[in-house]
Amino acid sequence: MTNPDEQRQWRSARHYLGLPDSLTGRLQPILTLAARTLGFRAAMINILDEHDQHSIAVLDGGHADVVPRSDSICDLVVRSSGPIVVSDARTDQRFAHRPALASGRWVSYAGFPLWGRESQPVGAICVVDDEVHVFPDDQLARLEQFGRVVEDQLDLIRRLREQRMGVTVATGELASALTAGQIVPWYQPIIELSNHRVVGFEALARWVHPDGTVSEPNSFIPLAEDSDLIIDMDLAVMRRALIDLKVWQQTDPTLRMSVNISSRHFDSEDWLASLLAVTLSAGVSPASVDLELTETARLSSRHGDGTFVRQMQACGFQVWLDDFGTGWSSLEYLLRLPADGLKIDRMLSLALGTPIGDALVRSVTDLTRRLGMRTTIEGLEAPAAVGRARELGALNAQGFFFSAAVPAAEIPALRSRLAQQRGLVDPIPNPLETANDDMHAPATDRTHPGATDRPVVDGLTTAVLDALPDATAVLNHEGVIVAVNRAWRTFSLDNGGSEETNGVGVSYLDVCRRAGEQGSGDARKVATGLRSVLAGALPEPELEYPCPSSTERKWFMLRITRLGGPLQGVVVSHVDITRRKMAEEQLQHAASHDPLTGLANRVLFHKRLAKSLTTGRAQETAWDVGLLHIDLDGFRAINDTFGHDVGDEVLRTVADRLRALARPGSTVARLGGDEFAILSPRATRADLTVLSRQVEMALMGAHHVAGRTLCAGGSIGVHLARAGDDAAVVLEHADRTMNQAKHLRRVAI
């Protein structure tokens, strides 16, 4: 019968087979670094299914081939779930029969297991050489580190392949949505900073589904950019946006419309005619249209002379470079592309109020002014950031401080509100009168339609929070969440939560209370610790807790940190410690289990025996502890005659048979070589007699290995210990009775 653990391992391994070379090429630099760092000639990444070893990446002298598992040393790495080191195969008889080493091509080997997403060992990263290598512990630790990097890359490659497999279906769905008119523009106002006047709008694509839900552009634009769909999408959004602009220009003829244009347009012969046709059919002058060359378009070298920019300008369009400050926005493009303006990316605006952020924005605005270009700074969210941007020379601005993108139906109300704000008091603070610290003071977000009065975190703080890898939330003095980062939102969704259940404005104490009512003892501990920290009565606690799901086991450490300075509140973070916990479990398992059979080893068996004897004595009614000591008969002859592979298979079969006979609460162990033992607490003499007979019959069963039928019986020593007996003495008694049984079997034969 196949071991269930092996079946799980095979299923997990299959997910990592058949990966395209275009993706596995990512692994080559890791192998190069591993081989050079460890001083080995070759390195390989091998995945093992039920029959074979598949080399999915090789370096220097290795061959990307398929070999039987029985010929592979990595097979032992996977079976043991631990490292295997061979310093000199010519003198190490354990591996002399393995073709990879027996051939003499490789003399030394070191391999470390690779774990798949299902927490199963799926293969190994290994280094090999034709010279002898001594492998100290620090090098083994380095190989493990390379293994962890490979695991992360394999998981990424696997996800990329799964995404690619779904691209055809997703692209078809997106094309259908485009045909059905579900891709529509929403509009974010562009504000002139000198007077707060709305000078135009940027049209931003949204996918409005039939059920009314709206998808943000980052969920479908990258898919469109991988195909010519982006051309149709740009034109559809532009067509609808200019029709709306024509209506709005009836009350303000100076309004402009900014639309995004992908570089794919410039590969077709009639791209300019298409842009003109869309514009003129809407009854709008090209002079009212700003065409933004998006950062993600990544213009090719053949567009570098800027001719296409001048062609658009000759038709009356203005051309802008989008997302300046990231991606391809280098000074070279400012020289080659005679653009009319550029959009300063949100990443720079988030740094406003810091020395480096102010210096960068000032340098960009000075440069564009000298080049005769206009600037619009994106992503402004706090009042003082708006004032700082104006002081540093930005002409126009966009951002949540003014408004998020809204559908066309809400534009009249939005324009009215912005006009009223402009007619009252200038909402932009004088930067000279604003302390630097005010840049990061909480504001009240009333700019997004439907938003409620609640504290928000300014742009730079948001960027810092989002940069944190751990799920993090900021709580006020009452325990109410006032800010969360991207990792927190992802963590919430992964665990069945939402913005309504544990987002901004929700009491984290209520979150803990609800979890406690559902039976979570950890949640009650968190609530107690949180109240104490808010009250200033306790040091900041840490709590490790498991967070299982249907697909994987995960562990987190929850930390509660008191805010310093005048602010009152705490920071709550969930730190993913799964890798550490798994490493600890693996180390503990490796230290206490036999790598060949997976049974408890001698050390663990001794511990459990001693604990059983001590626990039995502590009970009101002391119990006896049963022990079977088993030694195989004729095993050495099998091993010497047919080789270690056959011998190993016999040992694994014996282990499976003993494991199947053990009752709940028992421990089956391999003490070493061909010696096994079974510990059975609360046993009676009659129980041991029955178990001994069952074991004897199981050992007499034939072993079918490599086309051969082999038999190996066993001698069994039985001992019933009293609670409180010394463990060493108990083992000695069991060993003595086993030797007596072996002697009687020899006499009988």
SVG drawing of the C-alpha trace seen along z (x, -y; Angstrom):
<svg xmlns="http://www.w3.org/2000/svg" viewBox="-27 -83 66 110">
<polyline fill="none" stroke="black" stroke-width="0.4" points="0.0,0.0 1.3,-3.5 2.2,-5.7 -0.4,-8.6 2.4,-11.1 4.1,-10.0 0.9,-10.4 0.6,-14.0 4.2,-14.6 3.7,-13.3 0.6,-15.4 2.4,-18.5 5.4,-17.8 3.3,-17.6 2.4,-21.3 6.1,-22.1 6.6,-19.9 6.2,-21.1 7.1,-24.7 8.0,-26.7 11.7,-27.5 10.8,-31.2 9.9,-31.1 12.4,-28.6 15.2,-30.7 14.6,-32.8 16.3,-30.0 19.6,-30.1 21.1,-33.1 20.3,-31.4 22.2,-28.3 25.1,-30.3 25.3,-32.2 24.9,-29.0 27.7,-27.1 30.1,-30.0 29.4,-30.8 29.8,-27.2 32.7,-26.4 31.1,-23.6 31.3,-23.0 27.7,-22.3 24.2,-23.0 20.8,-21.6 17.2,-21.9 15.4,-18.6 11.7,-17.8 10.6,-14.2 7.3,-12.6 6.4,-9.0 8.7,-7.4 11.4,-9.9 13.6,-12.8 13.1,-15.8 15.9,-18.4 14.2,-21.7 17.3,-23.8 21.0,-23.0 24.3,-24.8 27.7,-23.8 28.0,-20.2 24.5,-19.2 22.0,-17.8 18.3,-18.6 17.1,-15.0 14.9,-12.5 16.3,-9.7 14.6,-7.0 14.1,-8.0 16.0,-4.9 19.1,-6.3 18.8,-9.7 20.4,-10.9 17.8,-13.7 15.3,-10.8 16.9,-10.4 16.7,-14.1 13.0,-14.1 12.3,-11.0 14.2,-12.2 12.9,-15.8 16.4,-16.9 19.9,-17.6 22.2,-14.8 25.9,-15.4 28.4,-13.1 32.0,-14.4 33.7,-11.6 31.5,-9.0 34.5,-6.8 34.7,-6.0 31.1,-6.4 29.5,-3.1 26.0,-4.5 25.9,-5.9 28.3,-3.7 25.3,-2.0 23.8,-5.3 24.6,-5.7 25.1,-9.4 28.1,-8.9 29.1,-5.3 29.9,-6.4 32.7,-8.5 31.6,-11.6 30.7,-13.3 32.6,-12.7 30.9,-15.0 27.2,-16.0 25.1,-18.2 21.4,-18.6 18.6,-20.4 14.9,-19.7 12.6,-22.1 9.1,-22.5 6.1,-23.2 3.0,-25.3 1.2,-22.3 3.9,-22.0 5.3,-18.9 8.9,-18.2 8.8,-18.3 12.5,-18.1 15.9,-19.4 18.5,-22.0 21.9,-20.3 25.5,-21.1 27.9,-18.5 31.6,-18.4 34.2,-16.0 36.5,-16.8 36.2,-16.0 34.4,-18.6 34.2,-19.0 30.8,-20.6 30.8,-22.6 27.6,-23.6 27.8,-27.2 27.8,-26.1 24.9,-23.8 23.0,-26.8 23.9,-28.8 22.6,-26.0 19.3,-26.1 19.1,-29.8 19.4,-29.3 16.7,-26.6 14.4,-29.1 15.0,-31.5 14.3,-28.8 11.1,-27.9 9.9,-31.5 10.8,-31.6 9.1,-28.2 5.9,-29.5 6.1,-32.7 6.7,-30.7 3.8,-28.3 1.5,-31.3 2.6,-32.9 1.9,-29.8 -1.5,-29.5 -2.2,-33.1 -1.1,-32.5 -3.3,-29.5 -6.3,-31.7 -5.3,-34.6 -7.2,-33.3 -10.4,-33.0 -9.9,-36.4 -9.0,-38.1 -12.2,-36.8 -14.2,-38.1 -12.6,-41.5 -13.2,-41.7 -16.9,-40.9 -17.1,-43.6 -15.6,-46.1 -18.2,-45.2 -21.0,-45.4 -19.9,-48.9 -18.9,-47.9 -15.5,-49.7 -16.3,-53.3 -14.4,-56.4 -14.6,-57.9 -13.2,-61.3 -10.7,-62.9 -10.5,-66.7 -7.3,-68.5 -6.9,-71.6 -4.9,-74.7 -3.0,-75.3 -2.8,-79.1 -6.5,-79.6 -8.1,-76.2 -9.9,-76.3 -10.9,-73.0 -9.1,-73.2 -9.9,-69.7 -10.4,-66.0 -8.4,-62.8 -10.4,-59.9 -9.6,-56.7 -11.0,-53.4 -13.4,-51.4 -15.0,-48.1 -18.7,-48.4 -20.1,-44.8 -23.7,-44.0 -24.3,-43.5 -23.1,-47.1 -19.7,-46.2 -16.8,-48.2 -13.3,-46.9 -10.3,-49.2 -8.0,-49.5 -5.1,-47.6 -7.2,-44.5 -7.7,-44.5 -5.4,-47.1 -2.3,-44.9 -4.2,-42.1 -5.3,-44.5 -1.8,-45.8 -0.6,-42.3 -2.8,-42.3 -4.2,-44.7 -7.3,-45.0 -5.6,-48.0 -6.0,-49.9 -9.7,-49.3 -10.0,-50.1 -8.1,-53.4 -10.3,-54.5 -13.5,-53.5 -12.7,-55.4 -11.5,-58.4 -14.7,-58.4 -17.0,-58.4 -14.8,-60.9 -14.8,-63.4 -18.6,-63.1 -19.0,-64.0 -16.4,-66.8 -18.5,-68.3 -21.4,-68.6 -19.4,-70.2 -17.7,-72.7 -21.1,-74.2 -20.7,-75.9 -16.9,-76.1 -15.3,-76.1 -11.8,-76.0 -12.1,-72.6 -9.6,-70.0 -9.7,-66.2 -6.6,-64.0 -6.7,-60.4 -4.1,-57.6 -2.5,-56.2 -0.6,-53.0 2.5,-52.7 0.7,-49.9 -1.2,-52.6 2.0,-53.7 2.7,-50.3 -0.4,-50.5 -0.4,-52.6 -3.6,-54.5 -3.1,-55.2 -3.2,-59.0 -6.2,-58.9 -8.0,-56.8 -7.3,-59.4 -8.4,-62.2 -11.6,-60.4 -12.6,-59.7 -11.9,-63.4 -13.7,-65.0 -16.7,-62.6 -17.3,-63.9 -17.3,-67.5 -14.3,-68.3 -11.2,-70.2 -7.9,-68.3 -6.6,-71.4 -8.8,-70.5 -7.3,-67.0 -4.1,-65.9 -2.8,-62.6 -0.8,-61.0 1.9,-58.4 1.6,-56.0 4.6,-54.7 3.5,-51.1 3.5,-51.6 7.3,-51.3 8.0,-52.9 10.4,-50.9 13.6,-52.2 12.1,-52.9 9.9,-55.6 12.8,-57.3 13.2,-60.1 10.0,-61.7 8.5,-62.0 5.2,-60.5 4.9,-63.2 5.3,-66.0 2.7,-64.3 0.2,-64.4 1.1,-68.0 0.7,-69.0 -2.9,-67.8 -3.5,-70.1 -3.2,-67.5 -1.0,-68.2 1.3,-65.3 2.2,-64.6 4.5,-62.1 2.7,-60.2 4.1,-58.9 7.3,-60.9 9.6,-59.8 9.2,-56.0 9.7,-53.5 11.0,-54.8 10.8,-58.4 14.5,-59.2 16.1,-62.6 16.8,-61.0 13.1,-60.9 12.8,-64.6 15.5,-65.3 14.1,-63.0 10.3,-63.5 9.2,-67.1 6.3,-66.8 4.1,-69.6 3.9,-68.5 4.6,-65.8 2.7,-64.2 4.7,-63.9 4.1,-60.5 2.3,-59.9 5.5,-58.3 7.2,-61.8 4.1,-63.6 4.0,-61.2 7.4,-62.4 6.5,-66.1 7.5,-67.6 10.7,-65.6 14.0,-67.1 14.6,-64.6 10.9,-64.7 10.9,-68.5 14.3,-68.5 13.1,-66.0 9.8,-67.9 11.6,-71.2 14.2,-69.8 11.5,-68.4 9.4,-71.6 12.5,-73.8 13.6,-71.5 10.2,-71.5 9.8,-75.2 13.2,-75.7 12.1,-73.3 8.8,-75.2 6.7,-72.3 3.7,-72.3 3.5,-70.0 0.7,-68.3 1.5,-66.5 -0.6,-63.5 -1.6,-61.8 -2.1,-64.9 -4.1,-63.9 -3.3,-66.2 -3.9,-70.0 -0.3,-70.9 0.9,-68.7 -1.2,-70.8 0.4,-74.0 3.9,-72.5 3.4,-71.4 2.3,-74.9 5.3,-76.5 7.7,-74.1 6.4,-75.1 3.8,-72.6 1.2,-74.2 -1.7,-71.7 -2.6,-68.9 -4.8,-65.8 -5.5,-63.7 -8.0,-62.6 -7.7,-66.0 -9.8,-67.3 -11.7,-64.2 -11.3,-60.6 -12.4,-59.6 -16.2,-59.6 -18.7,-58.6 -19.9,-61.2 -23.3,-61.5 -21.5,-62.9 -19.5,-65.6 -22.0,-68.4 -22.3,-68.1 -18.5,-67.7 -17.9,-70.9 -20.4,-72.8 -18.7,-71.7 -15.3,-72.6 -16.5,-76.0 -18.1,-76.6 -14.8,-75.7 -12.9,-78.0 -15.4,-80.9 -15.2,-80.7 -11.6,-80.7 -8.5,-79.5 -8.2,-75.9 -4.5,-75.8 -2.5,-76.7 0.4,-79.2 3.4,-76.9 5.5,-79.6 3.0,-79.6 2.7,-75.8 5.0,-73.9 6.7,-70.9 5.0,-68.6 1.6,-69.7 2.4,-67.9 1.6,-64.7 -1.3,-65.7 -4.5,-63.8 -7.1,-65.5 -10.8,-64.9 -11.6,-63.2 -14.7,-64.9 -13.5,-64.9 -14.7,-61.5 -18.4,-61.4 -20.2,-59.6 -17.2,-59.7 -17.9,-60.1 -16.0,-62.3 -13.1,-60.2 -9.4,-60.7 -7.2,-59.7 -3.4,-59.3 -1.5,-61.6 0.3,-60.4 3.8,-59.8 2.6,-57.9 0.4,-55.8 3.4,-55.0 5.4,-54.0 2.6,-51.8 2.1,-50.2 5.9,-49.5 5.7,-47.4 5.6,-43.7 3.6,-42.8 -0.2,-43.3 -0.3,-46.5 -3.1,-48.7 -3.0,-51.9 -5.5,-52.2 -6.5,-55.3 -6.8,-55.5 -10.2,-53.8 -9.0,-50.9 -10.7,-52.0 -8.7,-51.4 -7.7,-54.7 -5.3,-53.4 -4.3,-50.1 -1.7,-49.1 -2.0,-47.0 -0.8,-43.9 -3.5,-44.2 -6.2,-44.4 -4.8,-41.4 -4.5,-39.5 -8.1,-40.4 -9.4,-39.1 -7.4,-35.9 -9.0,-35.2 -12.6,-35.9 -12.7,-39.6 -13.5,-42.8 -13.3,-46.6 -16.6,-46.5 -15.4,-43.9 -11.9,-45.0 -11.1,-48.1 -10.8,-51.8 -13.4,-53.0 -14.0,-49.5 -13.2,-48.9 -10.5,-46.2 -11.8,-45.3 -15.1,-44.4 -13.2,-42.3 -11.5,-40.4 -14.8,-40.1 -16.6,-38.6 -13.7,-36.1 -13.8,-35.2 -17.6,-34.5 -16.8,-32.1 -14.5,-30.2 -11.1,-31.8 -9.2,-31.8 -6.3,-33.7 -8.7,-36.5 -9.7,-36.9 -6.0,-37.1 -5.4,-39.8 -8.3,-41.9 -7.0,-41.7 -3.5,-42.7 -4.8,-45.5 -6.9,-47.0 -3.9,-46.9 -1.6,-48.5 -4.1,-51.3 -4.4,-51.8 -0.6,-51.9 -0.6,-49.0 1.3,-46.3 4.4,-45.9 3.8,-45.4 2.7,-41.8 3.5,-39.3 1.3,-36.3 2.1,-33.5 -1.0,-31.8 -1.8,-29.3 -4.0,-30.5 -4.9,-27.4 -6.8,-27.4 -8.1,-24.8 -4.9,-24.9 -2.0,-25.6 -0.9,-25.9 0.3,-29.4 1.6,-30.9 1.6,-34.5 3.0,-36.6 0.7,-39.4 2.5,-42.4 0.9,-45.4 3.2,-48.5 2.3,-51.7 2.6,-54.9 5.2,-57.2 5.1,-61.0 1.9,-63.0 -0.2,-60.5 -2.3,-58.1 -2.9,-54.7 -1.2,-51.5 0.1,-49.8 -1.1,-46.2 0.8,-44.0 0.5,-40.4 4.0,-39.0 4.1,-35.9 6.3,-33.4 5.2,-30.4 8.7,-29.7 10.3,-30.0 7.7,-27.7 8.0,-25.2 11.8,-25.3 11.5,-24.7 9.1,-21.8 11.3,-20.4 14.4,-20.6 12.5,-19.1 11.2,-16.3 14.6,-15.7 16.2,-15.5 13.6,-13.1 12.7,-10.9 14.4,-8.3 14.9,-9.8 14.4,-6.5 11.2,-5.2 9.7,-8.3 9.4,-6.5 10.5,-7.9 14.2,-7.5 16.0,-6.2 16.2,-9.7 12.4,-10.4 11.6,-6.8 13.6,-7.2 11.9,-10.5 8.4,-9.0 9.3,-5.9 10.5,-7.9 7.5,-10.2 5.1,-7.2 6.7,-5.7 6.6,-9.0 3.0,-9.8 1.8,-6.3 3.1,-6.7 1.4,-10.1 -2.1,-8.7 -4.5,-7.8 -4.4,-4.3 -0.9,-3.5 -0.7,-1.9 1.7,0.5 3.8,-0.3 4.3,2.3 7.4,2.6 8.3,4.7 11.9,4.8 12.2,6.2 15.2,7.3 14.9,8.5 16.3,12.0 18.2,12.4 18.2,8.7 22.0,8.4 22.0,11.2 19.3,9.3 21.3,6.1 24.6,7.6 23.1,9.7 20.7,7.4 22.1,4.0 21.1,1.0 18.1,0.0 16.4,3.3 17.4,3.3 16.0,-0.2 12.7,0.8 12.4,3.8 13.0,1.5 10.3,-0.9 7.9,2.0 8.5,3.3 8.0,-0.3 4.6,-0.5 3.5,2.8 4.4,2.0 2.8,-1.4 -0.5,0.2 -0.5,2.6 0.2,-0.1 -2.9,-1.2 -3.6,-4.9 -1.2,-6.4 1.6,-4.0 5.0,-4.9 6.7,-2.9 10.4,-3.6 13.5,-2.5 16.2,-2.3 18.9,-1.8 19.9,0.6 17.3,3.4 16.1,2.9 12.6,1.5 10.5,1.0 6.9,0.4 5.9,-1.5 2.4,-0.8 1.2,-2.8 -1.7,-1.4 -1.0,2.1 -1.7,5.4 0.3,8.6 -2.6,10.0 -2.4,6.9 1.3,7.4 0.9,11.1 -1.7,10.4 0.5,7.5 3.6,9.7 1.8,12.4 0.5,9.8 4.0,8.4 5.4,11.8 2.9,12.7 3.4,9.3 7.2,9.8 6.8,13.2 5.0,11.6 6.8,11.6 8.5,8.4 8.1,7.8 11.0,5.5 12.4,4.9 10.8,8.0 12.0,10.2 10.1,11.9 12.0,11.8 11.3,12.9 12.7,11.6 11.3,12.6 12.0,11.1 12.9,11.9 10.7,10.1 11.4,9.2 8.4,8.5 8.5,6.6 5.8,5.1 7.2,2.3 5.7,1.0 4.9,-2.7 7.9,-4.4 10.5,-1.9 13.8,-3.3 13.7,-3.7 17.2,-2.4 16.5,0.7 13.2,1.3 15.1,1.1 17.7,3.5 15.1,6.0 13.4,5.8 16.7,6.2 17.6,9.2 14.3,10.9 14.7,10.1 18.2,11.8 16.7,14.8 14.0,15.1 16.6,14.8 18.7,17.5 15.6,19.8 14.8,19.2 18.4,20.1 18.2,23.3 14.9,24.2 16.3,23.7"/>
</svg>
